[in-house]
């Protein structure tokens, strides 16, 4: 250990990362009577939740990051919504979806895939197959389930082609993998994909926008509330959105315990004294008995560890990867798509940067928006364009998809109005994030490590974050639950020592 660092802060626990998992762990630690500093690399709290105003004036915001919860199987997030007096908006589930394939534009009732009877039957069999396989996946140790090694040896795409023998299904599953993770199905192991599905209570739940599904509710607040310390966190007052939860959690931290714009560069552990030193880029050094690290595994390489991380954690850090994920949100003066009988969803499997779009309006705020998800390989190519070119290609794709639909009502085609505002955020280009929403494992990686390697503490460092969760991995719910686990581990060990 370096002998001369100036210790600026000495506490029981240092939590690295002020997203949902880090903030939840910190609040639990402070509630247990222990001292804690939360060290965050960026100038805000919230991690991969980010809420911005929809327009220059008036109510309404949009979530540029994580946006959905449900009120049943995501109980921890829903408790927070209730605790902070927030409201929810049920995801739009009416109208017709627009499908673009090979320059052909078709309509189908929301949630119904435009497949032939034969393809529908095949899809039904696939869903049953995935439900059966997921049921046998062991969440705490993926390799312990039957057939796990075979599932980990192939990519999701290879599995669909070899076992299901269907290019149509392989294409659909690629769309699901891109939608959930920003990752092509050829790059993620079938076991890694199934593990994510199992953690979200099943394949159908993780893709659903209905009750019990992963995309059922969005968070809103209804009216602005006072947040006395918000200005100290370098954030504007907002009226709704998922980042509100992190902002409220940060307000509950003890004064002086949150350190923004403080990127961690080095974590030292002394085996003789049991003391950890956390060094930051701005030369602030923290001393603690325990460290909780809420950082995605692919970003472990941005931090020096002394002594080095165990081989299995290094293997995860080098092998796990984050997909390309971006949102472009078009805000409108009115809800022209609902008036025309559309759901706001456009899906394009084979052309244009947008994979799918979703209605993210809040009627009570007179906020009308369509959020476009630009993900995976197509998104990565799109990201190389200039900002003007990115906007033009995305807008032209969305506009032409809706304008090229013949309406059954006899009104012919519609003319899509220009947006009054556009929001864009590329998570892959952001320092300290590098992608979203959750890392995944390529074929063969899970087979090479012990089942608990991801969550297992390393001496006095404990690991949290949504990817470490056994429930709703990759979602806000997973982040909160991992924070509960990490906080409980530290509290138990420190209280035993006392």
C-alpha positions in Angstrom: 0.0 0.0 0.0 1.2 3.5 -0.8 2.5 5.1 2.4 1.8 8.8 1.8 -1.8 9.3 0.5 -3.8 12.1 2.2 -6.9 10.5 3.4 -9.8 12.9 2.8 -12.6 10.6 4.1 -12.5 7.7 6.5 -15.7 5.7 6.8 -16.9 2.1 7.4 -17.9 1.6 3.8 -17.2 3.2 0.4 -19.8 2.5 -2.2 -18.6 3.1 -5.8 -21.4 4.1 -8.1 -24.5 6.2 -7.4 -27.0 4.3 -9.5 -29.9 2.4 -8.0 -27.8 -0.5 -6.6 -25.2 1.7 -5.0 -27.7 4.1 -3.5 -29.8 1.3 -2.1 -26.8 -0.4 -0.5 -25.6 2.9 1.0 -29.0 3.8 2.5 -29.2 0.3 4.1 -25.7 0.7 5.5 -26.4 4.1 7.0 -29.7 2.8 8.4 -27.7 0.1 10.2 -25.7 2.8 12.0 -22.5 2.5 9.8 -20.8 5.4 8.1 -20.7 5.4 4.3 -19.4 7.5 1.4 -20.9 7.1 -2.1 -18.4 7.9 -4.8 -19.8 8.6 -8.3 -17.7 9.1 -11.5 -20.3 11.3 -13.2 -21.9 14.6 -12.2 -25.3 13.1 -11.4 -27.0 10.2 -9.6 -29.1 7.6 -11.3 -26.7 5.4 -13.3 -28.5 4.1 -16.4 -31.6 6.0 -15.4 -31.6 9.5 -17.0 -34.6 11.8 -17.3 -34.8 15.0 -19.4 -37.5 17.6 -20.1 -39.5 16.7 -23.2 -39.6 20.3 -24.4 -38.3 23.7 -23.6 -41.2 24.7 -21.4 -44.2 23.1 -19.7 -44.6 19.8 -18.0 -43.4 16.4 -19.3 -40.2 14.5 -19.4 -38.7 11.5 -21.1 -36.5 8.7 -19.9 -33.4 8.3 -22.0 -32.4 5.2 -20.0 -34.3 2.5 -18.0 -38.0 3.4 -18.2 -40.3 0.5 -17.2 -41.4 -1.5 -14.1 -44.3 -3.5 -13.0 -46.3 -3.6 -9.8 -46.3 -7.3 -9.1 -43.0 -9.3 -9.7 -40.9 -6.1 -9.5 -42.0 -5.5 -5.9 -38.9 -3.6 -4.7 -39.2 -0.9 -7.4 -42.9 -0.6 -6.9 -42.3 -0.1 -3.1 -40.0 2.8 -3.9 -42.6 4.3 -6.2 -45.1 4.2 -3.4 -42.6 5.4 -0.8 -41.7 8.5 -2.8 -45.4 9.2 -3.6 -44.8 8.8 -7.4 -47.5 7.8 -9.9 -47.3 5.3 -12.8 -48.5 5.3 -16.4 -49.7 2.0 -17.9 -47.9 1.4 -21.2 -50.0 2.0 -24.3 -51.3 -1.3 -25.5 -54.0 -0.4 -28.0 -54.1 0.3 -31.8 -52.2 -1.2 -34.7 -48.5 -1.9 -34.8 -46.6 -1.0 -38.0 -44.2 -3.6 -39.5 -41.7 -2.9 -42.1 -40.1 -5.8 -44.0 -38.5 -5.9 -47.4 -39.9 -2.4 -48.2 -43.4 -3.7 -47.4 -45.4 -2.0 -44.7 -48.1 -3.9 -42.9 -50.4 -3.5 -39.9 -51.3 -5.9 -37.1 -53.2 -5.4 -33.9 -50.8 -4.5 -31.1 -48.9 -7.5 -29.7 -49.8 -9.8 -32.6 -47.0 -10.8 -34.9 -47.7 -10.8 -38.7 -46.9 -14.4 -39.2 -48.4 -17.2 -41.3 -50.4 -19.9 -39.4 -47.4 -22.2 -39.9 -45.0 -19.6 -38.4 -47.4 -18.9 -35.5 -47.5 -22.6 -34.7 -43.7 -22.8 -34.8 -43.4 -19.7 -32.6 -45.8 -21.3 -30.1 -43.6 -24.4 -29.9 -40.5 -22.2 -29.5 -42.0 -20.3 -26.6 -42.9 -23.6 -25.0 -39.3 -24.8 -25.6 -37.8 -21.7 -24.1 -40.1 -21.9 -21.1 -39.0 -25.5 -20.6 -35.3 -24.7 -20.9 -35.6 -21.7 -18.7 -37.3 -23.7 -16.0 -34.2 -25.9 -15.7 -31.7 -23.0 -15.6 -30.2 -22.6 -12.1 -30.0 -18.9 -11.3 -27.3 -19.1 -8.6 -25.2 -21.5 -10.7 -26.1 -21.5 -14.4 -23.8 -24.5 -15.1 -25.6 -26.7 -12.6 -28.7 -27.2 -14.7 -29.2 -30.1 -17.2 -27.7 -29.5 -20.6 -26.1 -26.3 -19.4 -22.7 -26.9 -21.0 -24.3 -27.6 -24.4 -26.4 -24.5 -24.2 -23.3 -22.4 -23.3 -21.3 -23.9 -26.1 -23.5 -22.3 -28.8 -24.8 -18.8 -29.5 -28.5 -18.0 -29.3 -28.6 -17.9 -33.1 -26.8 -21.2 -33.5 -29.3 -22.8 -31.1 -32.3 -21.5 -33.0 -30.9 -22.8 -36.3 -29.6 -26.1 -35.1 -32.2 -27.1 -32.5 -35.3 -25.3 -33.8 -34.3 -25.4 -37.5 -36.0 -22.1 -38.3 -34.5 -19.0 -39.9 -37.8 -17.1 -39.1 -37.5 -17.9 -35.5 -33.8 -17.2 -35.5 -34.5 -13.7 -36.9 -37.2 -13.1 -34.3 -35.0 -14.2 -31.4 -32.3 -11.8 -32.8 -34.8 -9.0 -32.5 -35.5 -10.0 -28.9 -31.8 -10.1 -28.0 -31.2 -6.7 -29.7 -34.3 -5.2 -28.0 -33.4 -6.4 -24.5 -29.6 -6.1 -24.5 -28.5 -4.3 -27.7 -26.7 -7.6 -28.6 -26.8 -9.7 -31.7 -28.0 -13.2 -31.1 -24.9 -14.6 -32.8 -22.7 -13.0 -30.0 -24.5 -14.2 -26.8 -24.5 -17.8 -25.6 -27.9 -19.5 -25.5 -27.4 -20.2 -21.8 -26.6 -16.5 -21.0 -29.8 -15.5 -22.8 -31.9 -18.1 -21.0 -30.4 -17.1 -17.6 -31.6 -13.5 -18.2 -35.0 -14.7 -19.2 -35.3 -16.9 -16.1 -34.3 -14.1 -13.8 -37.1 -12.0 -15.3 -39.6 -14.8 -14.4 -39.6 -16.2 -17.9 -39.3 -15.4 -21.6 -42.8 -14.1 -22.1 -42.5 -11.8 -19.1 -39.3 -10.1 -20.2 -40.8 -9.2 -23.6 -44.3 -8.3 -22.4 -45.8 -4.8 -21.9 -48.9 -6.2 -20.1 -49.5 -7.0 -16.4 -46.5 -8.8 -14.8 -44.3 -7.9 -17.8 -41.1 -6.0 -17.9 -42.5 -3.1 -19.8 -45.8 -2.6 -18.1 -45.6 0.7 -16.2 -43.6 4.0 -16.5 -42.9 6.3 -13.6 -44.3 9.7 -13.2 -44.9 12.1 -10.4 -47.9 14.1 -11.4 -46.9 17.4 -9.9 -43.6 18.9 -8.9 -42.4 18.5 -5.4 -39.7 20.3 -3.4 -36.3 18.7 -3.2 -34.3 21.1 -1.0 -30.9 19.7 -1.8 -31.4 19.0 -5.4 -29.3 22.0 -6.6 -26.3 20.6 -4.7 -26.5 17.5 -6.9 -26.1 19.5 -10.2 -29.6 18.4 -11.4 -32.7 20.3 -12.4 -36.0 19.8 -10.8 -38.1 17.4 -12.8 -41.7 16.3 -12.6 -41.5 12.6 -13.3 -39.4 9.8 -14.7 -37.3 6.9 -13.3 -34.3 9.1 -12.3 -36.6 10.7 -9.8 -36.2 7.6 -7.7 -32.4 7.9 -7.5 -32.7 11.6 -6.8 -35.0 11.0 -3.9 -32.7 8.2 -2.6 -29.7 10.6 -2.8 -31.7 13.1 -0.7 -32.0 10.6 2.1 -28.2 10.1 2.3 -26.5 11.8 5.3 -25.2 15.2 4.4 -21.7 15.1 2.9 -21.7 11.4 2.0 -22.2 11.8 -1.7 -19.2 12.6 -3.9 -20.0 13.4 -7.5 -17.5 13.8 -10.4 -15.1 11.5 -8.5 -14.0 8.7 -10.8 -12.3 5.8 -8.9 -8.9 4.8 -10.4 -7.5 2.4 -7.8 -8.7 0.2 -5.0 -6.0 -1.0 -2.5 -6.6 -3.7 0.1 -4.2 -4.3 2.9 -4.3 -7.9 4.2 -2.5 -7.0 7.4 -4.8 -4.1 8.6 -8.0 -5.0 6.7 -8.1 -1.4 5.5 -9.2 -0.5 2.0 -8.0 2.7 0.2 -10.1 4.0 -2.7 -8.2 6.5 -4.9 -10.0 8.8 -7.3 -8.9 10.8 -10.4 -9.3 14.1 -8.5 -6.9 12.8 -5.8 -9.5 12.4 -3.2 -8.6 9.2 -1.2 -11.1 7.3 1.0 -10.2 4.8 3.7 -12.8 2.1 4.6 -13.2 -1.3 6.1 -15.4 -2.4 3.2 -15.9 -1.4 -0.4 -19.1 -2.1 -2.5 -18.4 -1.9 -6.2 -21.4 -1.1 -8.4 -19.7 -1.1 -11.8 -20.4 -3.4 -14.8 -17.9 -6.2 -15.3 -16.6 -4.9 -18.7 -15.6 -1.6 -16.8 -13.5 -3.3 -14.2 -10.5 -2.7 -16.4 -10.8 1.0 -15.8 -9.9 0.5 -12.2 -6.5 -0.8 -10.8 -6.9 -3.4 -8.1 -4.2 -4.1 -5.5 -3.9 -7.0 -5.1 -5.3 -8.0 -8.6 -8.8 -9.4 -8.9 -9.1 -13.2 -8.8 -8.6 -14.9 -12.2 -12.3 -15.7 -12.6 -13.4 -12.1 -12.1 -10.7 -11.0 -14.5 -12.1 -13.6 -17.0 -15.6 -12.1 -16.6 -14.3 -8.6 -17.0 -12.5 -9.5 -20.2 -15.2 -11.8 -21.6 -18.5 -10.1 -20.7 -19.5 -7.3 -23.1 -22.1 -4.5 -23.4 -24.3 -4.1 -26.5 -24.9 -0.9 -28.4 -27.9 0.9 -27.1 -29.4 4.3 -28.0 -32.7 6.1 -27.9 -33.9 8.9 -30.2 -37.2 10.4 -28.9 -39.5 12.5 -31.1 -41.8 14.8 -29.2 -44.9 16.1 -30.9 -47.6 18.7 -30.5 -50.4 16.1 -30.5 -51.0 12.4 -30.6 -51.5 12.1 -34.3 -50.7 8.3 -34.3 -53.4 7.5 -31.7 -55.9 9.5 -33.7 -55.1 7.4 -36.8 -55.5 4.2 -34.8 -51.8 3.4 -34.3 -50.2 2.1 -31.1 -47.0 4.1 -31.8 -45.0 0.9 -32.3 -43.0 0.5 -35.5 -40.9 -2.6 -36.0 -38.2 -3.0 -38.7 -36.2 -6.2 -38.6 -34.0 -5.7 -41.7 -33.5 -2.0 -42.6 -33.0 1.5 -41.2 -31.4 2.3 -37.9 -34.6 1.9 -35.7 -35.3 -1.6 -34.6 -38.6 -0.6 -32.9 -40.5 2.4 -31.5 -42.7 2.8 -28.5 -45.4 5.3 -27.4 -43.9 7.1 -24.3 -46.6 9.8 -23.9 -48.0 11.1 -20.7 -51.5 12.4 -21.5 -52.0 14.2 -18.2 -48.9 16.3 -18.9 -49.9 16.9 -22.6 -46.6 15.2 -23.4 -46.8 13.2 -26.7 -43.7 11.2 -27.7 -42.5 8.2 -29.6 -39.2 6.7 -28.4 -37.1 4.9 -31.0 -34.7 2.2 -30.0 -31.5 2.1 -32.1 -29.6 -1.0 -31.0 -27.2 -3.8 -32.0 -25.1 -3.9 -35.1 -27.4 -1.6 -37.1 -27.2 0.9 -34.3 -23.5 0.7 -34.1 -23.1 1.5 -37.8 -25.6 4.4 -37.4 -23.6 5.8 -34.5 -20.7 6.5 -36.9 -22.8 9.1 -38.8 -22.8 12.8 -37.9 -25.5 14.1 -35.6 -27.4 15.6 -38.5 -27.2 12.4 -40.5 -28.3 10.3 -37.5 -31.3 12.5 -37.0 -32.2 12.5 -40.7 -32.0 8.7 -41.1 -34.0 7.9 -38.0 -36.7 10.5 -38.7 -37.1 9.5 -42.3 -37.4 5.9 -41.3 -40.1 6.6 -38.7 -42.0 9.1 -40.9 -42.1 6.9 -44.0 -43.2 3.8 -42.1 -46.3 5.6 -40.8 -47.0 7.5 -44.0 -46.8 4.4 -46.2 -49.6 2.6 -44.4 -53.0 2.5 -46.2 -55.7 3.0 -43.6 -58.8 0.8 -43.7 -61.0 3.7 -42.6 -61.0 5.1 -46.1 -58.9 8.1 -45.1 -56.0 6.8 -47.2 -52.5 7.7 -46.0 -51.6 10.2 -43.2 -49.1 13.0 -43.2 -46.8 12.8 -40.2 -46.1 16.2 -38.6 -42.6 17.4 -37.8 -41.6 16.9 -34.1 -41.4 19.9 -31.8 -38.4 18.5 -30.1 -36.0 15.6 -30.4 -33.9 13.9 -27.6 -31.0 11.6 -28.3 -28.7 9.6 -26.0 -26.1 7.0 -27.0 -25.2 5.0 -23.9 -22.3 3.3 -25.7 -20.5 6.7 -26.2 -20.8 7.7 -22.6 -17.8 7.6 -20.3 -18.3 5.2 -17.4 -21.1 3.4 -19.2 -19.9 2.2 -22.6 -23.3 0.5 -23.5 -26.4 -0.8 -22.0 -28.5 -2.1 -20.4 -26.6 -5.1 -19.0 -23.5 -7.2 -19.9 -23.9 -10.6 -21.4 -21.6 -13.6 -21.9 -20.4 -15.0 -25.2 -20.4 -18.8 -25.9 -18.1 -20.7 -23.5 -17.6 -18.1 -20.9 -20.0 -19.3 -18.2 -18.6 -22.8 -18.6 -15.2 -21.6 -17.6 -16.1 -20.1 -14.2 -17.7 -21.1 -10.9 -21.4 -20.2 -10.6 -20.9 -17.6 -7.9 -17.8 -15.9 -9.3 -19.8 -12.8 -10.3 -21.2 -12.1 -6.9 -18.5 -13.6 -4.7 -16.7 -11.0 -2.6 -13.0 -10.5 -3.0 -11.5 -10.0 0.5 -13.2 -6.7 1.5 -14.7 -5.8 -1.9 -18.3 -6.7 -2.5 -20.0 -6.6 -5.9 -23.4 -5.3 -6.8 -25.2 -4.0 -9.9 -28.1 -5.3 -11.9 -26.0 -8.0 -13.7 -25.3 -9.6 -10.4 -29.0 -10.0 -9.5 -30.8 -13.3 -9.5 -34.1 -11.5 -10.1 -34.8 -9.2 -13.0 -31.2 -9.1 -14.1 -30.7 -6.1 -16.4 -33.6 -4.2 -15.0 -34.0 -1.5 -12.3 -35.6 -4.2 -10.1 -32.4 -6.2 -10.4 -30.3 -3.2 -9.4 -32.3 -2.6 -6.2 -32.2 -6.2 -5.2 -28.5 -6.5 -5.8 -28.0 -3.4 -3.6 -30.1 -5.1 -0.9 -27.8 -8.2 -1.1 -24.5 -6.3 -1.1 -25.6 -4.0 1.7 -26.7 -7.0 3.8 -23.4 -8.8 3.2 -21.3 -5.8 4.5 -23.6 -5.0 7.4 -23.5 -8.6 8.7 -19.7 -8.8 8.4 -19.0 -5.5 10.1 -21.5 -6.1 12.9 -19.9 -9.5 13.6 -16.5 -7.8 13.8 -17.9 -5.2 16.2 
